[in-house]
Amino acid sequence: MKTRRGFTLIELLVVVGILALLIAVLVPSLGRARQRAIATRCMANLHGIGRGLVIYEAQNDGFVVPSYNMPRTASGGYKSAASSGDLIDGWAAILDRAGVVPASKSPTNNIFFCPNTLDISGMDGGQTNYDSMKPSGYQNWPIVFTSAGGDGATKSMPASLPIPGFTDGNNPYEHLLRCGYWLNADNPIGNAPKAVSAGGAPTAPVGQYYTQSVGYGPYPDGSAMGPVKSRNFVRPQALIVATDGMYMGRNSVTQLGEQHRRIGYRHLGVIARTYGYKDASLNPVAGSITTDSTVSNAVFADGHAEAIRSEEMPHASKTAENDGPYSMLSSH
């Protein structure tokens, strides 16, 4: 009768070694697959937002969604800066209220929240400066100013629902949205329009980006920013509407390593890269940051969505860059 021989220690060690090798090979692949799945979910969000933007235009005589509507004065005019207690609606809440991009009552379980969004309120404390994390955070909509001012003013979510004065005309608005996308908009809130003698424009701009803050003013001629017409877009297929990131504005600070950037690069972050800082004129200066995210998903004025690498993202201040496949400027 034969006796059964068990595995020797060497055989067991060989098996363990093979398993360890397989795990070492598979785990990075699984991580990359998970990141690709998250990026796909984010892109699906932006596709949905893009369809909603087109529907919004069709329902509003060709006008695109405002970045937000400026708060009113007691006499019914608009303000150039928000006061403590003022409500700012925000583009995501406007699209949701209109029913063209419906969101859920959960702040994060909605189409405006990228699944790779960091748990950071990006505009808390003012500008992002060189913080590489804040641009991948979020902005709440609607918001209430708890101190007077502009972008750097203290803000909070509304304390209670429904929100007074912000309805669709029939029903109270009961959603609070945590938005993980940056909007290509002109939002000069907090700074009074410059007089002509100081080099400012005599009249409100028609719309140099995708959208702008409706009601901002008054300019020297008494005008204020109004809604933007989509028919004025020279190349809607190239005009960026929204990308990964938070809040809006700073359209000339778009690439990794630049001060006060608000566009986030959340996806395909497998290999870390080091970028030099750039000053206000976008010239390299001493120092570097390391990031493991190199791609930002974006939706365009014609409704389509695609990913953009940092080095491909145009600066609004560099006109020639906006003549390529991607543009921040509605006139290019």
C-alpha positions in Angstrom: 0.0 0.0 0.0 1.4 3.4 -1.1 1.5 6.2 1.4 0.4 9.8 0.4 3.3 12.2 0.4 2.5 15.8 1.4 4.0 18.9 -0.2 7.5 19.7 0.8 8.4 23.0 2.2 10.3 24.0 -1.0 7.2 23.2 -3.1 5.0 25.3 -0.8 7.4 28.2 -1.0 7.4 27.9 -4.8 3.6 28.1 -4.9 3.5 31.0 -2.5 6.1 32.8 -4.7 4.1 32.2 -7.8 0.9 33.6 -6.1 2.8 36.6 -4.9 4.1 37.3 -8.4 0.6 37.0 -9.9 -0.8 39.4 -7.3 2.0 41.9 -8.0 1.2 41.8 -11.7 -2.6 41.9 -11.3 -3.1 44.5 -8.5 -1.8 47.5 -10.6 -3.9 46.3 -13.6 -7.0 46.2 -11.4 -6.2 49.7 -10.1 -5.9 51.0 -13.6 -9.1 49.3 -14.6 -10.9 50.9 -11.6 -9.5 54.3 -12.6 -10.7 53.8 -16.2 -14.2 52.9 -14.9 -14.3 56.0 -12.8 -13.2 58.2 -15.7 -15.9 56.6 -17.8 -18.6 57.4 -15.2 -17.4 61.0 -15.1 -17.5 61.2 -18.9 -21.1 59.9 -18.9 -21.9 62.7 -16.4 -20.6 65.3 -18.8 -22.4 63.7 -21.8 -25.6 64.1 -19.8 -24.8 67.7 -18.9 -24.0 68.4 -22.5 -27.4 67.1 -23.7 -29.0 69.2 -21.0 -27.2 72.4 -22.1 -28.4 71.9 -25.6 -32.0 71.4 -24.4 -31.7 74.5 -22.1 -30.7 76.6 -25.1 -33.6 75.3 -27.2 -36.0 76.2 -24.4 -34.5 79.7 -23.8 -34.4 81.2 -27.3 -30.8 80.2 -27.8 -29.4 81.7 -24.6 -27.0 79.5 -22.6 -27.3 78.8 -18.9 -25.8 81.7 -16.8 -22.9 80.9 -14.5 -25.1 82.4 -11.9 -27.5 85.3 -11.4 -26.2 88.2 -9.4 -28.1 89.1 -6.2 -30.5 92.0 -6.4 -30.4 95.3 -4.5 -33.4 96.5 -2.4 -34.4 98.7 -5.4 -34.4 95.8 -7.8 -31.0 96.4 -9.5 -28.1 94.0 -9.5 -25.0 94.0 -7.3 -21.3 93.7 -8.3 -20.5 92.0 -5.0 -22.6 89.8 -2.7 -23.5 90.9 0.8 -23.8 88.6 3.8 -26.9 86.5 3.5 -27.1 86.8 -0.3 -28.1 83.6 -2.2 -26.2 82.7 -5.4 -28.0 80.1 -7.5 -25.3 78.6 -9.7 -25.4 77.0 -13.1 -25.8 73.4 -11.8 -28.8 74.4 -9.7 -30.3 76.4 -12.6 -30.1 73.3 -14.9 -31.6 71.1 -12.2 -34.4 73.6 -11.4 -35.2 73.8 -15.2 -35.5 70.0 -15.3 -33.1 69.6 -18.2 -30.3 68.0 -16.1 -32.2 66.5 -13.1 -30.3 65.8 -9.9 -31.2 63.8 -6.8 -31.7 65.2 -3.3 -28.3 63.7 -2.3 -25.6 66.3 -2.7 -23.0 63.8 -4.1 -25.2 61.1 -5.7 -26.0 63.2 -8.8 -24.8 63.9 -12.3 -22.8 67.1 -11.3 -20.5 65.1 -9.0 -17.4 63.4 -10.5 -16.8 60.1 -8.6 -13.1 61.1 -8.3 -13.9 64.4 -6.6 -11.8 65.0 -3.5 -13.7 65.9 -0.2 -12.4 69.5 -0.3 -14.5 72.6 -0.6 -12.1 74.2 -3.2 -12.9 77.9 -2.7 -12.9 77.9 1.1 -10.5 80.5 2.3 -10.2 82.2 -1.0 -8.1 81.4 -4.0 -6.4 78.0 -4.7 -2.9 79.5 -4.9 -0.5 76.6 -5.6 -2.6 74.0 -3.8 -2.7 71.0 -6.1 -5.6 69.4 -4.3 -8.2 72.1 -4.2 -8.9 72.1 -8.0 -10.0 68.5 -7.7 -12.4 69.4 -4.9 -16.0 70.7 -5.2 -18.2 73.7 -5.1 -21.7 73.7 -3.5 -24.7 75.1 -5.4 -26.7 77.1 -4.4 -24.6 79.0 -1.9 -25.2 81.6 0.7 -22.6 84.3 1.3 -21.9 84.5 5.1 -19.5 87.5 4.6 -19.5 90.3 2.0 -17.2 90.1 -1.0 -16.4 88.0 -4.1 -14.7 84.7 -4.8 -12.8 84.8 -1.5 -15.8 85.6 0.7 -17.0 83.0 3.2 -19.8 80.9 1.8 -22.0 78.1 3.1 -24.9 75.9 1.9 -28.4 77.1 2.6 -29.3 76.4 6.2 -32.7 75.0 5.4 -34.9 73.7 2.6 -36.9 74.7 0.6 -34.8 77.7 -0.5 -36.8 81.0 -0.3 -37.0 82.8 -3.7 -35.5 80.0 -5.7 -38.2 77.9 -7.3 -39.3 76.8 -10.7 -42.4 78.8 -10.4 -44.5 75.9 -9.3 -42.6 73.9 -6.7 -40.0 74.9 -4.0 -36.4 74.0 -4.8 -35.2 71.3 -2.4 -31.8 70.2 -3.7 -28.3 71.0 -2.5 -25.7 70.1 -5.1 -22.1 69.3 -4.6 -20.6 70.1 -8.0 -17.3 68.6 -9.1 -17.0 70.5 -12.4 -15.5 73.8 -13.4 -17.4 76.2 -15.7 -15.8 78.3 -18.5 -17.4 81.6 -17.4 -16.8 85.3 -16.9 -17.5 85.8 -13.2 -16.0 89.1 -11.9 -18.0 89.1 -8.7 -16.6 91.2 -5.9 -14.9 93.8 -8.2 -16.9 96.8 -9.3 -16.6 97.4 -13.1 -13.6 99.7 -13.8 -14.3 103.1 -15.2 -13.1 103.9 -18.8 -10.4 106.2 -17.5 -8.9 103.3 -15.5 -8.7 101.1 -18.6 -12.0 99.3 -18.2 -14.7 98.6 -20.8 -17.3 101.3 -21.2 -20.0 98.7 -21.6 -20.7 95.2 -20.4 -19.0 92.4 -22.4 -21.3 90.4 -24.7 -19.7 87.1 -23.7 -16.1 86.2 -24.4 -16.3 82.8 -22.8 -19.1 80.2 -22.8 -21.2 82.1 -20.3 -21.1 84.8 -17.7 -22.6 86.2 -14.5 -26.0 87.6 -15.5 -26.7 91.0 -13.9 -23.1 91.9 -13.0 -22.7 95.7 -13.3 -23.4 98.5 -13.8 -20.7 99.5 -16.3 -20.0 103.2 -17.0 -22.8 103.3 -19.6 -25.3 101.7 -17.1 -25.3 98.3 -18.8 -24.9 95.0 -17.0 -23.8 91.5 -18.1 -26.6 89.6 -19.8 -27.2 86.0 -20.9 -25.0 84.7 -23.8 -26.4 83.7 -27.2 -25.1 80.4 -28.5 -25.3 81.6 -32.1 -22.3 83.8 -31.4 -20.1 80.8 -30.9 -17.6 80.6 -33.8 -16.7 76.9 -33.2 -19.1 75.2 -30.7 -17.3 71.9 -31.3 -14.1 73.4 -29.9 -15.5 75.7 -27.2 -15.0 74.2 -23.7 -18.1 74.5 -21.4 -17.1 72.6 -18.3 -14.2 70.4 -17.2 -13.2 68.4 -14.1 -12.6 70.9 -11.4 -14.6 73.3 -9.2 -16.3 76.7 -9.3 -15.6 78.8 -12.5 -13.4 81.6 -13.9 -9.6 81.9 -13.9 -9.8 81.0 -17.6 -6.1 81.9 -18.2 -4.9 79.6 -15.5 -5.6 76.2 -16.9 -2.6 73.9 -16.7 -0.9 71.9 -13.9 1.6 74.0 -11.9 -0.1 77.3 -12.5 -1.1 79.6 -9.6 -4.9 79.9 -8.8 -5.8 77.0 -11.1 -9.4 75.7 -10.7 -9.5 73.1 -13.4 -8.9 69.6 -12.0 -6.9 66.8 -13.5 -8.4 63.7 -11.8 -8.2 60.9 -14.3 -5.7 58.3 -15.6 -3.5 59.1 -12.6 -1.1 56.1 -12.6 2.3 57.7 -13.1 3.4 60.7 -11.1 4.8 63.7 -13.0 6.6 66.8 -11.8 5.7 70.2 -13.2 7.4 73.5 -12.5 5.5 76.4 -11.1 4.5 79.2 -13.4 4.1 82.9 -12.4 1.2 85.2 -13.3 2.7 85.6 -16.8 2.8 81.8 -17.2 6.6 81.7 -17.1 8.3 78.9 -15.2 9.8 79.7 -11.8 11.7 77.7 -9.2 9.9 74.8 -7.5 7.8 71.9 -8.5 4.7 69.9 -7.6 4.0 66.3 -8.1 0.7 65.1 -9.3 -0.7 61.7 -10.2 -3.5 63.1 -12.4 -2.9 64.2 -15.9 -6.2 64.3 -17.7 -9.4 66.4 -17.3 -12.7 65.3 -18.8 -14.5 68.2 -20.6 -17.9 68.9 -22.3 -18.1 71.3 -25.2 -20.7 73.7 -26.5 -22.0 71.3 -29.1 -22.8 68.7 -26.4 -19.9 66.2 -26.9 -17.4 65.3 -24.3 -13.7 64.1 -24.3 -10.6 64.1 -22.2 -7.9 66.8 -22.4 -4.3 66.6 -21.2 -2.9 69.4 -19.1 -0.5 70.5 -21.9 -3.4 70.7 -24.4 -5.6 72.9 -22.2 -5.7 76.4 -23.8 -5.2 79.7 -21.8 -7.7 82.4 -22.6 -4.9 85.0 -22.4 -3.0 83.3 -25.2 -5.1 83.8 -28.3 -3.2 81.5 -30.6 -3.8 78.5 -28.3 -7.5 79.0 -28.8 -7.3 78.5 -32.6 -6.5 74.8 -32.1 -8.8 71.8 -31.3 -9.8 73.4 -27.9 -10.8 76.9 -27.1 -11.8 79.0 -24.0 -12.9 81.9 -26.2 -16.3 82.0 -27.9 -14.8 84.0 -30.8 -12.2 81.4 -31.7 
